[in-house]
């Protein structure tokens, strides 16, 4: 007696160290591959596979962990602020991009600043460097600054802040 069993596959995957998991049932004997979609960039996923049919579920495969590819950051640096505002200099600082939006190791920041007559872009390398002192500024002048984080894939969105530096009391 020959039985025709309805054979299916269960794929389970979860983000490593995160509260997330999902199970996918794939019907049919010919399905030997499946593409997981809508995964987060630069995230480890652990996958197991097991077959099942009308009789029951077979043994689960060994865990396979895979890191997804990087993507450019999807959020700007947080909490950009000016401090130590002096006559001709301003210290600008910011917090890192939220970890879930970095999409890979942050390798640097682009700081763009401008006033009505001047603009410049400064490349600040290293993801841990989150401050910069702007010097040789014009006294009592409004400055606009934007900061964007970048990684090996590209540059993310920027955050804007406006500030002016102190009036030069010697030029009154």
N, C-alpha and C positions, 0 to 999 in steps of 0.2 A: 504494500500500500504506500502510495506516494502522497505526501501532504505538501500543498503549496502554501507556504507561510508568508504572511505579509511582513517583510523585514524592513525595519526602520533604524535610524541612527539618532542618538541623542548627543548633542554637543552642548557642553556646559562651559561657560567662560566667566571670569570675574577679574576685576581690576585688583591688582595686588595691593594689599594694605588698605583697601577701601571697602565700604559697605555697598557692594554692587555685585550682582551675579545675574545670569540669564541662562535659560535653557532653550535650545532650539531642537525641534523634532523634524527630521528629514525623512520623508517616505520614499520608497523605491530602491531597488537594488543597484541601479546604475549610478546613483549619486555618490561619488567618491571624494568630492570636494565641496567646500562651502566658503563663501566670502563673508566675513563678519564686517558689518558696516556701522557707521556712526560711532566709531571708537574715538576716544580722546587721543590727541597727539602726545607723543613722548610719554607713553604710559605702558607699564608692564601689564599684560593680560596673561592669565593662566587658563589653559584650555584642556579639557578632557573629552574623550569620545567613548561612547559605548553603544553597542548594537542591541536592539530588542525586537522581539516578534511576539506572536500570539502566545508563546510558551513562557516568555519572561525576558528579563534584561540580562545581558551578558556582562562579563567583567569590564571594568572601566580601565581605559588606557592610562599609561603614566602621564603625569602632568607635563605639559609643554608650556613654557613661559616665553613670551615674545614681547619685545619692546616695539611699540609703534613708532613711525617716523616722526621727526620734529615738524613743527609748523611755526610760522612767525607768531610772536606774541599777539594775543587778542584783546588785551587791556593795556591802558597806559600805566606808567608808574603812579603810585598813589601818594596823596598828601604832599604835593609840591609846595614848598614855602621858601620865602626869602628870610634870611636872618643876618645879623651883623651888618645891617645897612649902614654904610659909611659914606663919606663925601664922594669918593671915586670908586667904591667897590661894593659889591653885594655878594653874600654867600647864598647860593641856592642849593637846597637839599631836597630829597624825595625818598619815599619808601619804595621797596621793590614792587614789581608787578605781582599781584596775587599768584600764589604757586599754581593754582589750577588753570591759570591763563597764560603762564610763561611758555608752555608748549615746547620746552627744551631749555637747556642752560642759557641764561642771559649772559651774553659775552660783552655787552657794552651799552652805552647810551648816547643818543644824539641830543645835544643841547643847542637849541636855536634861540638866539636873542636878538631883539631889534628895538630901535627907537625910530623917530621920524626921519632920521638922516643916515642910519647905519644899521647893518645887520651882519651877523656872523653865525656860523655853525661850528660847534666844537664836538669832536669825537672823543668820548671818554671811554677808554677800553677797560674791560674787567667788570664783571657783573656785581662785584662787591663795592665798587666806587660809586657812591650815591650822593656826592656833593661836589660843588665846584665854586671857586671864587672868581666872579667876574671882576676884572680890574680895568683901570683906565676909562672909567665911565664918565659921562658928563654930569656935573652936579645938577641936582634938582630936575632930573629928566625922567619921564616915564619910560619904563622898559617892559617889553612883553617877552616872556620866555616860554618855550615849549620844550618838553622832554619826552623822548621816545626811547623805548628799550628795543634792543635787537639781539638776535641770536644767529646761529649759522644759516638759517633759512631766510630771514628777512627782518624788516623793521615793523614794529607794531604801531598802533595809534598813539597820538601824542596828547599830553595834558597841558593846558595853557594857564599861566598865571601872570598878572600884571603888578608891577611895583615901581616905585620911584625911589631914587636915592636921595640922601640928605642934601640940603642946600649948602653950598660951599660958603661958609661964613666969612671967609677971607675976601670973597669977591663981591660983598655987599656994597 
